[in-house]
Amino acid sequence: MSLLSNPCLNCGACCACFRVDFASEELSSQGGHVPDGLAVDLLPGLMRLRGTDHAQPRCAALVGKVGEHTTCGIYEWRPSPCREFSAGEPACNRARHRYGLLPL
């Protein structure tokens, strides 16, 4: 998928809907890539991406306005749940629906 045709660049709904939990081994201080400052402790060995721990989640790395133009401020260093998330999957379409966007 090219950057020009990537529907995520004008969406970002998933980054403003879901909690993102990941293993502490993904932190840069533990040899991973996720910046430590963007994680909060959840349980021993388990972290949560900062911002997704709020009642109305919005990832601290999300830049832009949902449904218009968005980017991920840590795209190259994002945790595994973000890497595994795919545009058009059911969870994506649920997030899009919450923001009044059409399914993919």
C-alpha positions in Angstrom: 0.0 0.0 0.0 1.5 3.3 -1.0 1.6 6.3 1.3 -0.7 8.1 -1.0 -3.4 5.4 -1.0 -3.1 4.6 2.7 -6.5 5.3 4.3 -4.9 5.5 7.8 -3.3 8.9 6.8 -6.8 10.5 6.8 -8.3 8.4 9.6 -6.5 7.7 12.9 -9.7 6.5 14.5 -8.0 3.3 15.9 -5.5 5.5 17.7 -8.3 7.4 19.4 -10.5 4.4 20.4 -8.5 1.5 21.7 -6.1 0.8 24.6 -2.7 -0.4 23.5 -1.0 -2.9 25.8 2.4 -4.4 25.1 5.2 -6.3 26.7 7.8 -4.2 28.6 10.5 -5.9 26.4 9.3 -3.6 23.6 10.6 -0.5 25.5 13.7 1.1 24.2 15.3 0.7 27.6 14.7 -3.0 27.4 16.2 -3.4 23.9 12.9 -2.7 22.0 11.9 0.3 20.0 9.0 2.0 21.9 10.1 5.2 23.5 9.9 4.8 27.3 8.3 8.2 27.8 5.3 7.0 25.8 4.5 4.1 28.0 2.9 3.7 31.4 3.2 0.7 33.7 0.1 -1.5 33.8 1.2 -4.8 35.4 4.6 -6.3 35.9 6.0 -6.9 32.4 3.0 -5.2 30.8 2.9 -1.6 29.5 0.2 0.7 28.1 0.8 3.3 25.4 0.4 6.7 27.0 -2.9 8.4 26.2 -4.7 5.1 25.5 -5.1 4.7 29.3 -7.7 7.5 29.4 -11.5 7.0 29.6 -11.6 8.5 26.1 -8.4 7.0 24.6 -6.1 8.9 22.3 -2.6 7.8 21.8 0.0 10.4 22.7 1.8 9.7 19.5 -1.2 10.5 17.3 -0.7 13.7 15.4 -3.5 15.5 13.6 -7.3 15.4 13.6 -9.1 12.1 13.4 -11.0 11.7 10.1 -9.1 14.5 8.3 -5.3 14.0 8.4 -3.3 12.0 10.9 0.2 10.5 11.3 1.9 8.4 14.0 4.7 10.3 15.7 6.4 7.0 16.5 5.5 4.9 13.4 8.9 3.3 13.1 8.9 2.5 16.8 5.3 1.6 17.4 4.5 -1.4 19.6 3.4 -4.8 18.2 -0.4 -4.3 18.7 -0.2 -1.3 16.3 2.0 -3.2 13.9 -0.5 -6.0 13.8 -3.6 -3.8 13.3 -4.8 -3.7 9.7 -6.9 -1.2 7.9 -10.4 -2.6 7.1 -10.5 -5.3 9.8 -13.6 -5.4 12.0 -11.9 -3.4 14.8 -10.8 -0.7 12.3 -14.4 -0.3 11.0 -15.8 -0.2 14.6 -13.3 2.7 15.4 -14.2 4.4 12.1 -17.9 4.1 13.0 -17.4 5.8 16.3 -16.1 8.9 14.4 -18.8 8.8 11.8 -16.5 7.5 9.1 -17.5 4.9 6.4 -16.1 1.4 6.7 -13.2 0.4 4.5 
